[in-house]
């Protein structure tokens, strides 16, 4: 599992999950399921961190994120279904902190 750099609640930017190194010749990402949950802290609506739907870009999946609650750590699970039927998983943590305290 990777940890993304800390994010301020006011920021909005793209995060990426890389699959290119594991794709076989001719294999592509056919679909994606991305989920988010709270690991530490409290946020009744963690899905609000996701802005729109995940985007497949060749061998990567990117997702625009926004908001979040200060002092919460979110966990993402990204499942990519490949054109061959294989399913690959990536997970990541995202700590949300107030930038004035960095």
matplotlib code that plots the C-alpha trace (Angstrom):
import matplotlib.pyplot as plt

x = [0.0, 1.2, 0.6, -0.2, 1.2, -1.0, -3.9, -5.5, -9.3, -9.3, -7.2, -8.5, -6.2, -5.7, -4.3, -3.1, -3.0, -0.4, -1.0, 1.2, 4.1, 1.8, -0.1, 0.8, 1.3, -2.1, -3.8, -5.7, -7.8, -11.4, -13.2, -12.5, -14.1, -12.8, -13.9, -12.9, -13.3, -12.1, -9.2, -8.7, -10.9, -14.5, -16.2, -19.8, -19.5, -16.0, -17.3, -17.6, -13.8, -14.2, -15.0, -16.5, -15.6, -12.2, -10.6, -8.6, -5.4, -3.5, -2.0, -3.1, -6.3, -6.7, -9.3, -9.9, -10.2, -11.5, -12.3, -12.0, -12.0, -9.0, -7.2, -8.9, -6.9, -8.8, -8.1, -8.7, -9.1, -8.8, -9.8, -8.9, -10.6, -8.4, -9.3, -8.2, -10.4, -7.6, -8.4, -5.6, -5.8, -4.1, -4.6, -3.5, -3.8, -4.5, -4.0, -5.9, -4.3, -4.7, -1.9, -1.4, -0.1, 2.4]
y = [0.0, 3.5, 6.7, 9.8, 13.1, 14.9, 16.9, 20.1, 20.1, 23.1, 21.3, 19.5, 17.4, 14.1, 10.9, 7.9, 4.2, 2.6, -0.8, -0.4, -2.5, -5.5, -5.4, -8.1, -7.4, -6.3, -6.2, -3.1, -1.9, -2.5, -1.2, 0.1, 0.0, 2.5, 2.7, 4.9, 4.5, 6.1, 4.5, 7.0, 10.0, 10.6, 11.4, 10.3, 10.8, 9.7, 9.2, 13.0, 13.1, 11.5, 14.1, 12.4, 8.9, 7.2, 7.7, 5.1, 6.5, 3.7, 1.7, 4.0, 4.9, 8.5, 10.0, 13.7, 14.2, 17.1, 18.2, 15.7, 16.2, 17.5, 14.8, 11.9, 9.3, 7.8, 4.4, 3.8, 0.4, 0.5, -2.7, -2.8, -5.4, -6.1, -7.0, -10.6, -10.9, -10.6, -8.2, -6.2, -4.3, -1.2, 0.4, 3.8, 6.0, 9.7, 11.8, 15.1, 17.9, 21.6, 23.3, 26.0, 23.3, 21.7]
z = [0.0, -0.8, 1.0, -1.0, 0.1, 2.7, 1.3, 2.6, 2.6, 0.2, -2.5, -5.5, -7.6, -9.4, -7.9, -9.9, -9.6, -11.9, -13.6, -16.7, -15.3, -14.9, -18.2, -20.7, -24.4, -25.9, -22.5, -21.5, -18.6, -19.4, -16.3, -12.8, -9.4, -6.9, -3.3, -0.3, 3.4, 6.6, 8.4, 11.2, 12.3, 11.5, 8.2, 7.6, 3.8, 2.6, -0.9, -1.2, -1.5, -5.0, -7.7, -10.7, -11.8, -12.3, -15.7, -17.5, -19.1, -20.9, -18.1, -15.2, -13.5, -12.3, -10.0, -9.2, -5.4, -3.4, 0.2, 3.0, 6.7, 8.6, 10.7, 8.7, 6.9, 3.9, 2.3, -1.4, -3.1, -6.9, -8.8, -12.4, -14.6, -17.6, -21.2, -20.5, -17.4, -14.9, -11.9, -10.3, -7.1, -5.8, -2.4, -1.0, 2.0, 1.9, 5.1, 5.2, 7.2, 7.4, 5.4, 8.0, 10.3, 7.8]

ax = plt.figure().add_subplot(projection="3d")
ax.plot(x, y, z, "-o")
ax.set_aspect("equal")
plt.show()
